[in-house]
């Protein structure tokens, strides 16, 4: 049991307190120095889109778009590319001010020369494999594409099942509980080996919400 009953109660209370708020605006007002969609992220996402590259904002930074008040400082885009296309895309975006810094296990780190900020490109969202269904369920907010809540929380858990990420996944479930496709969520979670964990979170959150 990764989260205690007290943890679940706290999560329900925290998310309920911001449920009627614009959480993106709330986080940025609480941290005036912080912009979720800063210029480096927007420029890279738009550049990739113009090149026909499917991309979504990933990592912890998009959490407020899912109703979770968390100021993630990472800059990460997950992209879908055909095999062998990475070098070609890196060459094209270099003319837009993005320099390759270092290759990573599943992507590459870039430097935005205009803003002197680092941005990661990952070749898939977490450990999820791109599929037509994942792409069709994506949505757009403020000029960037995002995974569905179901795919996003599973993608986080597929890479890290530490207590912090499990808690964030629980917050996503509770913040989106009225619109989550639970059948799809459980299927996607089961496919990536976190089905039992997600089922447990859903059941316990529903239990607390119904009281």
Buried (B, 14 or more C-beta within 10 A) or exposed (E): EBBEEEBBBEBBEBBEEBEEEEBBEEBBEEEEEBBBBBEBBBBBBBBBBEEEBBBBBBBBBBBBBBBBBBBBEEBBBBBBBEEEEBEEBBEBBEEBBBEBEEEEEBBBBBBBEEBEBBBBBBBBBBBBEBEEEBBEBBEEBEEBBBBBBBBBBBBBBBBBBEEEBBBBBBBBBBBBBEEBBBEBBBBBBBBBEBBEBBBBBBEBBEEBEEE
